[in-house]
Amino acid sequence: MSHGRVLSRPEGLPSWFEPLLTRAGNCRTEDFTTLRPPAGGGRPSAVLVLLGESDPAANTPGGPDLLVLQRAATMRNHAGQPAFPGGGTDPEDADAVATALREAQEEVGLDPESAEVLALLPDLYIPVSSFVVTPVLAWWRRPHPVSPRQPEEVAHVTRLPISELVDPDNRIRVRHRSGWIGPAFQVRGLLVWGFTAGVISTLLDMGGWTRPWQPGRLVELPEAVTPVPAARGGAPDEVLP
């Protein structure tokens, strides 16, 4: 079982980051999933969970937001799926933080110096690909324009306001043709599901942002969506193509 760990509490951190940051230091793998990494390990990988503050002048409601990318429609796997920036650990990466920041720089042009890493969330196992994913929680202290830097992999980059993610009208459940059912979000023209939606849903709870909603709407995922989640509480591999 893996635990979260707070790495930094910098000055100037927005007040809305509590209680999320405190709870990040106390959370466990089972807060996110019932699946456990195998004793023999798996391929290390990391994603960047980057929270910034929306600019009301830029057609956003203000308050915290979350950076996500949308995978290219031409990809063999996960075509069109929203996801966190991230991928597999390279030999030269010192740790999960280095992996997450490197991938975000390569995929969307994030300046690593603009983001302040705050915590490591528990390792999450994705059995269909044997990836062990470390979500890296960070504050976007100095937001700047970002855009796809690998068009063959990334089609679109956006910042999703937390206020829209917690809107009950934007929350649904999705069903994979395998029978797996999980949380999802329909927001700004995106269908966010799988690993990404599962992490977001838990973080909304941890941050005290979740609003009451009725999980009645169930949307069938299109046939093109692959692969199959391994178990209830798990998620498809959307870390790497």
C-alpha positions in Angstrom: 0.0 0.0 0.0 1.3 3.4 -1.0 0.7 6.7 0.8 0.7 10.3 -0.3 3.5 12.6 0.8 3.6 16.4 1.0 6.9 17.8 -0.3 6.4 21.6 0.0 4.1 24.3 1.5 5.4 27.4 -0.2 4.5 30.9 0.8 1.7 32.5 -1.3 -0.1 29.2 -1.8 -3.8 30.1 -2.5 -6.2 29.4 0.4 -8.3 27.1 -1.9 -5.4 24.5 -1.8 -6.6 23.5 1.7 -7.7 21.0 2.7 -6.5 19.2 -0.4 -2.8 19.5 0.4 -3.2 18.3 3.9 -5.3 15.4 2.8 -2.8 14.6 0.0 -0.2 13.8 2.7 -2.5 11.4 4.4 -4.2 9.6 1.5 -3.7 6.0 0.5 -3.9 4.0 -2.6 -7.3 2.6 -1.6 -8.7 6.2 -1.6 -8.3 6.0 -5.4 -8.6 2.4 -6.4 -9.0 -1.1 -5.1 -6.1 -2.3 -7.3 -2.6 -2.8 -5.8 0.8 -2.7 -7.6 2.3 -6.2 -7.8 5.1 -7.2 -5.4 7.4 -7.4 -8.4 6.8 -3.8 -9.4 5.7 -2.6 -12.8 6.9 0.1 -15.2 7.2 3.4 -13.3 5.4 6.4 -14.8 4.1 9.7 -13.6 1.4 12.3 -14.4 1.3 16.0 -13.6 -1.8 17.1 -11.7 -1.4 20.8 -12.2 -3.8 23.2 -10.4 -3.7 26.9 -11.2 -6.1 29.8 -10.8 -8.4 30.8 -13.6 -8.4 34.3 -15.0 -12.0 35.8 -15.0 -10.9 38.0 -18.0 -10.2 34.9 -20.1 -13.7 33.4 -20.3 -13.3 31.5 -17.0 -15.2 31.9 -13.8 -12.1 32.4 -11.6 -10.9 30.1 -8.8 -8.9 26.9 -9.2 -8.6 25.0 -12.5 -6.9 21.9 -13.7 -4.6 21.5 -16.8 -5.5 18.6 -19.1 -4.7 17.6 -22.6 -6.7 15.7 -25.3 -4.9 13.0 -27.1 -4.8 13.1 -30.9 -7.6 11.3 -32.7 -5.1 9.5 -34.9 -3.5 7.6 -32.0 -3.7 3.9 -32.0 -4.8 3.8 -28.4 -6.8 6.4 -26.3 -7.6 8.4 -29.4 -9.3 11.7 -28.4 -9.2 10.9 -24.7 -8.5 13.7 -22.2 -5.6 13.0 -19.8 -3.1 14.5 -17.5 0.3 15.3 -19.0 2.6 12.4 -18.3 4.2 9.1 -19.4 6.8 6.5 -18.6 9.9 7.2 -16.6 13.0 7.6 -18.7 16.4 6.3 -17.4 17.7 9.9 -17.0 14.7 10.9 -14.8 15.7 11.3 -11.2 12.3 10.6 -9.8 8.5 10.9 -10.5 8.6 14.7 -10.3 11.3 14.8 -13.0 9.2 12.5 -15.2 6.0 14.5 -14.8 7.6 17.8 -15.5 9.6 16.5 -18.4 6.5 15.0 -20.0 4.5 18.2 -19.5 7.2 20.2 -21.1 7.5 17.9 -24.1 3.7 17.5 -24.6 2.4 21.0 -23.9 5.4 23.3 -23.6 5.1 23.8 -19.8 7.9 25.8 -18.3 9.0 23.6 -15.3 10.0 26.7 -13.4 6.4 28.0 -13.5 5.1 25.0 -11.5 5.8 24.3 -7.8 5.5 20.6 -6.9 3.6 20.2 -3.6 3.0 16.5 -3.1 3.2 13.0 -4.4 -0.1 11.0 -4.4 -0.1 7.3 -3.9 1.2 5.0 -6.7 -1.7 3.7 -8.8 -1.4 0.4 -10.7 -2.8 -0.1 -14.2 -2.8 -3.8 -14.7 -3.6 -3.9 -18.4 -0.2 -2.3 -19.1 1.6 -3.0 -15.9 2.3 0.7 -15.3 2.7 2.0 -11.8 1.6 5.7 -12.0 2.6 8.4 -9.5 0.4 11.4 -9.7 2.4 14.6 -9.0 0.4 17.4 -7.4 1.6 20.8 -8.3 0.6 24.5 -8.1 0.9 26.5 -11.3 2.4 29.6 -9.6 3.1 31.4 -12.9 0.6 30.3 -15.5 1.6 30.9 -19.2 0.2 29.9 -22.6 0.5 26.2 -23.4 -0.3 24.3 -26.6 0.3 20.9 -28.2 4.0 20.3 -28.8 3.6 16.8 -30.1 0.7 17.0 -32.6 0.9 13.3 -33.4 0.0 12.6 -29.8 -1.7 15.8 -28.4 -4.6 17.5 -30.1 -5.7 20.1 -27.6 -4.7 21.6 -24.2 -7.1 23.3 -21.9 -7.7 24.4 -18.3 -10.9 23.0 -16.7 -12.3 25.1 -13.9 -13.0 23.2 -10.7 -16.4 25.0 -10.6 -17.4 23.3 -13.8 -16.0 19.9 -12.8 -18.1 19.9 -9.6 -21.3 21.1 -11.4 -23.8 18.3 -11.0 -24.9 18.8 -14.6 -21.4 17.9 -15.8 -21.0 14.7 -13.8 -22.0 11.3 -15.3 -21.0 7.7 -15.2 -19.7 5.8 -18.2 -20.0 2.1 -19.1 -17.3 0.3 -21.1 -18.5 -2.5 -23.4 -16.8 -4.9 -20.9 -19.4 -3.9 -18.3 -17.0 -1.7 -16.3 -18.6 1.5 -14.9 -16.8 4.5 -13.7 -17.1 8.2 -13.0 -16.8 10.8 -15.8 -17.2 14.4 -16.6 -18.8 16.1 -19.7 -17.2 19.6 -19.7 -16.2 22.1 -22.4 -16.9 19.6 -25.1 -14.7 16.9 -23.5 -15.7 13.5 -22.1 -13.2 12.9 -19.3 -13.2 9.3 -18.0 -11.1 6.4 -16.9 -7.9 6.9 -14.9 -8.0 10.7 -15.3 -11.7 11.0 -14.2 -11.1 8.7 -11.2 -8.2 10.8 -9.9 -10.1 14.0 -10.5 -13.2 12.6 -8.7 -11.1 11.7 -5.6 -9.3 15.0 -5.6 -12.6 16.9 -5.7 -13.7 15.0 -2.6 -10.3 15.6 -0.8 -10.4 19.3 -1.6 -13.9 19.6 -0.2 -15.2 20.9 -3.5 -17.6 18.1 -4.4 -21.3 19.2 -4.7 -24.1 16.7 -4.2 -25.1 15.0 -7.5 -27.2 12.1 -8.5 -25.2 9.5 -10.4 -28.1 8.5 -12.6 -26.9 9.4 -16.1 -25.0 6.4 -17.6 -23.3 7.0 -21.0 -22.1 4.1 -23.1 -18.5 4.5 -24.3 -18.0 4.3 -28.1 -16.7 1.1 -29.6 -13.4 2.9 -30.5 -12.5 3.3 -26.9 -9.9 0.8 -25.7 -8.6 -1.0 -23.7 -10.8 -2.8 -21.2 -10.4 -2.0 -17.5 -9.3 -5.0 -15.5 -11.6 -4.6 -12.5 -14.1 -2.4 -10.8 -12.2 0.5 -9.3 -9.5 0.1 -11.9 -9.0 2.2 -15.0 -7.8 1.8 -18.6 -4.3 2.7 -19.4 -4.2 6.2 -20.6 -0.7 7.1 -19.4 1.1 6.0 -22.6 0.0 5.3 -26.1 
